[in-house]
Amino acid sequence: QSALTQPASVSGSPGQSITISCTGTSSDVGGYNYVSWYQQHPGKAPKLMIFEVSNRPSGVSNRFSGSKSGNTASLTISGLQAEDEADYYCSSYTSSSTLYVVFGGGTKLTVL
Amino acid sequence: QITLKESGPTLVKPTQTLTLTCTFSGFSLTTTGVGVGWIRQPPGKALEWLALIYWNDDKRLSPSLKSRLTITKDTSRNQVVLTMTNMDPVDTATYYCVHRLGGGTFDYWGQGTLVTVSS
């Protein structure tokens, strides 16, 4: 069981917007602005899409945005495209015991 | 340009020790703030953070695996080595080497190496 809770799957049609949630605790998501989101296509390494809650690395489309409220972070993808179909993982810095970072269980995004 | 590449055995037997090497380029592990870590992913499952080593040799290990893990660095060779003892079939996974951006963020990932534990 992962430390952060994500929905197992979400879906949307091309052009639509979807949001993926990531729920933790005050020891991780709620306590730090170090939430990241990764995109993973089948057979590929994860790719950083959002860091520090809402920042996009250079080269990542502005269709991807992140936010946080309390112990829940969210990734929103607007203008869905077929290439967005992938698994998405959230992660957070944590002060739980000596753990450094925790991941969510992942969300499979299907573009209908 | 930052690159990382994992190397090591693809198959290990139960109870054996796994040794993985991460060879990187484009940055130095002597630079303040830099860190290199390991993350694994069992087939069809989620990512799991394992270990991190900093430029100053400070180390962080996953509490659930701490007794089995060792992480070291060789700055002259631009390498980080992860060892995991007493391997079990449940440790079958793709193991990724990662570059730490800051906080708990990893901005560059190796291609990953699949390690299968089987007799």
Interface residues (C-beta under 8 A of the other chain):
Chain A: S2 Y32 N33 Y34 S36 Y38 A45 P46 K47 L48 F51 E52 P57 Y89 S91 S92 Y93 T94 S97 T98 L99 Y100 V101 V102 F103 G104 G105 G106
Chain B: G37 A46 L47 E48 W49 L52 R60 L61 S62 P63 K66 Y96 L101 G102 G103 G104 T105 F106 D107 W109 G110 Q111 G112
